[in-house]
Amino acid sequence: MSITKQQIVGWIPRGHKAVLSDDDLFMIISNDLSFEITDRGIVSSKNGVEIRDTRTFNPVPPDEVIENYFRERKWLAEVPGKNGNSDQVFDIKNYSQFEERWVKENPGKSMISPEFDDALTVHANKVENFDWHK
């Protein structure tokens, strides 16, 4: 079983700024990245090198690979964040990503607090299909 065009197009992040059709984006992605189904799941590669998480060394999920690809090209919409900084809301799609970012931006503050809960709730409501379990 191989990866289909529809699967790759389905991994394209919502809210991107690329002014191209899905067919054109598919062609661009396919020229730079490849995806293969293995016994470990879907493995993504760039220039023949498997794309792995730098901390866990596990394969990076294909939707994250494509999201990072879009981020590198500045094709993701930015939403103004606190203190006038840009906060790429569309980049953080699940609980663990939000948690990691929140800890970085709020050193010394506890995640077991109303402040964290409020920030998480506001963020989750902004992001379509936010994954609370990942």
ZIQUI-V415228 format. One record per backbone hydrogen bond with DSSP energy under -0.5 kcal/mol. NH is the residue of the N-H (numbers start at 1). CO is the residue of the C=O. If there is no record, write none. Layout:
BEGIN
nh=NH co=CO
nh=NH co=CO
END
This chain:
BEGIN
nh=8 co=4
nh=9 co=5
nh=10 co=6
nh=11 co=7
nh=11 co=8
nh=12 co=9
nh=16 co=13
nh=17 co=75
nh=18 co=75
nh=20 co=18
nh=25 co=21
nh=26 co=22
nh=27 co=23
nh=28 co=24
nh=29 co=25
nh=30 co=26
nh=31 co=27
nh=32 co=28
nh=32 co=29
nh=33 co=29
nh=34 co=45
nh=36 co=43
nh=38 co=36
nh=38 co=41
nh=41 co=38
nh=43 co=36
nh=43 co=41
nh=45 co=34
nh=46 co=49
nh=47 co=32
nh=49 co=46
nh=50 co=48
nh=51 co=44
nh=52 co=50
nh=53 co=58
nh=57 co=53
nh=60 co=51
nh=64 co=61
nh=65 co=61
nh=66 co=62
nh=67 co=63
nh=68 co=64
nh=69 co=65
nh=70 co=66
nh=71 co=67
nh=72 co=68
nh=73 co=69
nh=74 co=71
nh=75 co=70
nh=77 co=15
nh=79 co=87
nh=81 co=85
nh=84 co=81
nh=85 co=82
nh=87 co=79
nh=88 co=86
nh=89 co=87
nh=91 co=88
nh=92 co=88
nh=92 co=89
nh=93 co=91
nh=95 co=131
nh=98 co=94
nh=99 co=95
nh=100 co=96
nh=101 co=97
nh=102 co=98
nh=103 co=99
nh=104 co=100
nh=105 co=101
nh=106 co=102
nh=109 co=106
nh=113 co=111
nh=117 co=113
nh=118 co=114
nh=119 co=115
nh=120 co=116
nh=121 co=117
nh=122 co=118
nh=123 co=119
nh=124 co=120
nh=125 co=121
nh=126 co=122
nh=126 co=123
nh=127 co=123
nh=128 co=126
nh=130 co=127
nh=131 co=93
nh=132 co=130
nh=134 co=131
END
